[in-house]
Amino acid sequence: MFRTLHAVRFLFMGPLILVVLVVINVMTSPGHWWVQWAALGIGIAWVISLIRVLGALVVLGGIAALIAYLRKQQQPQQQPPQPHP
């Protein structure tokens, strides 16, 4: 569970870290784009985090659907109203 929470946090922090690195790159060496290698690594980690979060959402959705199905099965079946002659 903690891995998923860290993955959610990284989905927001990864792009912010990358923006800071781009600013540092522009300020220190504008002719040489070394930030592309950091962007590659952060991008790979970001995609892995996204897959982890989406997998957790699928599992939670499946559990919610199972609970809804079981609750529906436990409710007594209502009979349709009979028409009056």
C-alpha positions in Angstrom: 0.0 0.0 0.0 2.8 2.4 0.8 4.4 1.7 -2.6 1.2 2.9 -4.2 1.0 6.0 -2.1 4.6 6.8 -3.0 3.7 6.2 -6.6 0.8 8.7 -6.4 3.1 11.3 -4.8 5.7 10.8 -7.5 3.1 11.3 -10.3 2.9 14.9 -9.0 6.5 15.4 -7.8 8.3 14.0 -10.9 7.2 16.7 -13.3 8.0 19.4 -10.7 11.5 18.0 -10.2 11.9 18.0 -14.0 10.8 21.6 -14.2 13.4 22.6 -11.6 16.1 20.7 -13.5 15.2 22.4 -16.7 15.5 25.8 -15.0 18.9 24.8 -13.6 20.0 23.6 -17.0 19.0 26.8 -18.7 20.7 28.9 -16.0 24.0 27.0 -15.9 24.6 25.7 -19.4 22.0 26.9 -22.0 23.9 25.4 -25.0 24.2 21.9 -23.6 21.0 20.1 -22.7 22.1 17.6 -20.1 18.6 17.6 -18.6 17.4 15.3 -21.3 19.0 12.4 -19.6 17.4 13.2 -16.3 14.1 13.6 -18.1 14.5 10.1 -19.6 15.1 8.6 -16.2 12.3 10.5 -14.5 10.0 9.7 -17.4 10.6 6.0 -17.1 10.0 6.1 -13.3 6.9 8.2 -13.9 5.4 5.6 -16.3 6.1 2.8 -13.9 4.4 4.8 -11.1 1.4 5.4 -13.4 1.1 1.7 -14.1 1.3 0.9 -10.4 -1.4 3.5 -9.6 -3.7 2.4 -12.4 -3.3 -1.2 -11.3 -4.3 -0.3 -7.8 -7.4 1.6 -9.1 -8.4 -1.5 -11.1 -8.1 -3.7 -8.0 -10.1 -1.2 -5.9 -12.8 -1.0 -8.6 -13.1 -4.7 -8.8 -13.4 -4.9 -5.0 -16.1 -2.2 -5.0 -18.0 -4.0 -7.8 -17.8 -7.3 -5.9 -19.1 -5.6 -2.7 -22.0 -4.0 -4.7 -22.8 -7.4 -6.3 -22.8 -9.2 -3.0 -25.0 -6.6 -1.4 -27.5 -6.8 -4.2 -27.6 -10.6 -3.8 -28.4 -10.3 -0.1 -31.4 -8.0 -0.6 -34.7 -9.8 -0.8 -36.2 -9.9 -4.3 -39.1 -7.5 -4.7 -42.0 -8.8 -6.6 -43.6 -6.6 -9.2 -47.0 -5.1 -8.2 -50.1 -7.1 -9.3 -52.6 -5.4 -11.6 -56.1 -4.9 -10.1 -58.9 -6.6 -12.0 
